[in-house]
Amino acid sequence: MNEPRCNSDPTGDTLQDWIQEMAFHVKKIDPKHLVEIGLEGFYGPSTPQRLQFNPNTYAQQVGTDFIRNHQVL
């Protein structure tokens, strides 16, 4: 996975479901495989107090949430 985005769902729920599905799929085939999402590091709804550190408002519109997305792994 590399820089996944879902502009149609800024809440990030659709992207989170996809990340989880793909990560579990890869781990089912190869449990020792390193899985990385490859996000830019934008903060999202899971850490509203950190949104101010995003480089611009666009970062909040692509459905990514660095903290939430990496908790699936």
Short mmCIF file of the C-alpha atoms (twelve columns), coordinates in Angstrom:
data_MODEL
# 
_entry.id   MODEL 
# 
loop_
_atom_site.group_PDB 
_atom_site.id 
_atom_site.type_symbol 
_atom_site.label_atom_id 
_atom_site.label_alt_id 
_atom_site.label_comp_id 
_atom_site.label_asym_id 
_atom_site.label_seq_id 
_atom_site.Cartn_x 
_atom_site.Cartn_y 
_atom_site.Cartn_z 
_atom_site.pdbx_PDB_model_num 
ATOM 1  C CA . MET A 1  0.000   0.000   0.000  1 
ATOM 2  C CA . ASN A 2  1.362   3.415   -0.794 1 
ATOM 3  C CA . GLU A 3  -0.369  6.673   0.018  1 
ATOM 4  C CA . PRO A 4  -3.939  5.342   -0.150 1 
ATOM 5  C CA . ARG A 5  -6.663  7.988   -0.216 1 
ATOM 6  C CA . CYS A 6  -10.423 8.151   -0.414 1 
ATOM 7  C CA . ASN A 7  -11.513 11.667  -1.326 1 
ATOM 8  C CA . SER A 8  -15.170 10.627  -1.375 1 
ATOM 9  C CA . ASP A 9  -15.135 9.848   2.379  1 
ATOM 10 C CA . PRO A 10 -13.230 12.435  4.453  1 
ATOM 11 C CA . THR A 11 -14.269 10.614  7.662  1 
ATOM 12 C CA . GLY A 12 -11.725 7.935   6.790  1 
ATOM 13 C CA . ASP A 13 -14.066 5.030   7.523  1 
ATOM 14 C CA . THR A 14 -13.975 3.653   3.983  1 
ATOM 15 C CA . LEU A 15 -10.200 3.884   3.813  1 
ATOM 16 C CA . GLN A 16 -9.808  2.328   7.260  1 
ATOM 17 C CA . ASP A 17 -11.960 -0.640  6.243  1 
ATOM 18 C CA . TRP A 18 -9.899  -1.112  3.082  1 
ATOM 19 C CA . ILE A 19 -6.580  -0.898  4.954  1 
ATOM 20 C CA . GLN A 20 -7.773  -3.460  7.475  1 
ATOM 21 C CA . GLU A 21 -9.038  -5.801  4.754  1 
ATOM 22 C CA . MET A 22 -5.798  -5.620  2.756  1 
ATOM 23 C CA . ALA A 23 -3.538  -5.968  5.809  1 
ATOM 24 C CA . PHE A 24 -5.408  -9.041  7.041  1 
ATOM 25 C CA . HIS A 25 -5.358  -10.530 3.533  1 
ATOM 26 C CA . VAL A 26 -1.575  -10.182 3.252  1 
ATOM 27 C CA . LYS A 27 -1.010  -11.483 6.794  1 
ATOM 28 C CA . LYS A 28 -3.236  -14.490 6.106  1 
ATOM 29 C CA . ILE A 29 -1.055  -15.455 3.161  1 
ATOM 30 C CA . ASP A 30 2.243   -14.629 4.887  1 
ATOM 31 C CA . PRO A 31 2.009   -13.973 8.658  1 
ATOM 32 C CA . LYS A 32 5.612   -12.724 8.810  1 
ATOM 33 C CA . HIS A 33 5.269   -10.301 5.897  1 
ATOM 34 C CA . LEU A 34 6.026   -6.670  6.719  1 
ATOM 35 C CA . VAL A 35 2.987   -4.545  5.881  1 
ATOM 36 C CA . GLU A 36 3.303   -0.771  5.628  1 
ATOM 37 C CA . ILE A 37 0.613   1.684   4.648  1 
ATOM 38 C CA . GLY A 38 2.899   4.418   3.344  1 
ATOM 39 C CA . LEU A 39 0.947   7.447   4.504  1 
ATOM 40 C CA . GLU A 40 2.243   11.008  4.429  1 
ATOM 41 C CA . GLY A 41 1.565   11.356  8.138  1 
ATOM 42 C CA . PHE A 42 -1.529  13.567  8.123  1 
ATOM 43 C CA . TYR A 43 -3.477  13.755  11.348 1 
ATOM 44 C CA . GLY A 44 -7.182  12.997  11.177 1 
ATOM 45 C CA . PRO A 45 -10.340 12.803  13.286 1 
ATOM 46 C CA . SER A 46 -8.801  10.417  15.848 1 
ATOM 47 C CA . THR A 47 -6.515  13.224  17.052 1 
ATOM 48 C CA . PRO A 48 -8.422  16.506  16.607 1 
ATOM 49 C CA . GLN A 49 -5.974  18.349  18.860 1 
ATOM 50 C CA . ARG A 50 -3.234  17.696  16.265 1 
ATOM 51 C CA . LEU A 51 -5.083  18.791  13.121 1 
ATOM 52 C CA . GLN A 52 -3.379  22.173  13.372 1 
ATOM 53 C CA . PHE A 53 -0.056  20.485  12.581 1 
ATOM 54 C CA . ASN A 54 -1.191  19.259  9.154  1 
ATOM 55 C CA . PRO A 55 0.493   21.185  6.332  1 
ATOM 56 C CA . ASN A 56 -2.840  22.430  4.938  1 
ATOM 57 C CA . THR A 57 -6.600  21.817  5.065  1 
ATOM 58 C CA . TYR A 58 -6.365  19.422  2.106  1 
ATOM 59 C CA . ALA A 59 -4.784  16.886  4.474  1 
ATOM 60 C CA . GLN A 60 -8.112  16.549  6.294  1 
ATOM 61 C CA . GLN A 61 -10.087 15.873  3.097  1 
ATOM 62 C CA . VAL A 62 -8.396  12.711  1.776  1 
ATOM 63 C CA . GLY A 63 -9.661  10.271  4.399  1 
ATOM 64 C CA . THR A 64 -6.264  9.496   5.903  1 
ATOM 65 C CA . ASP A 65 -5.550  9.442   9.615  1 
ATOM 66 C CA . PHE A 66 -1.956  8.470   10.399 1 
ATOM 67 C CA . ILE A 67 -2.629  7.349   13.974 1 
ATOM 68 C CA . ARG A 68 -5.866  5.443   13.312 1 
ATOM 69 C CA . ASN A 69 -4.652  3.832   10.091 1 
ATOM 70 C CA . HIS A 70 -1.520  2.419   11.727 1 
ATOM 71 C CA . GLN A 71 -3.358  0.933   14.707 1 
ATOM 72 C CA . VAL A 72 -4.751  -1.824  12.474 1 
ATOM 73 C CA . LEU A 73 -1.260  -3.247  12.051 1 
# 
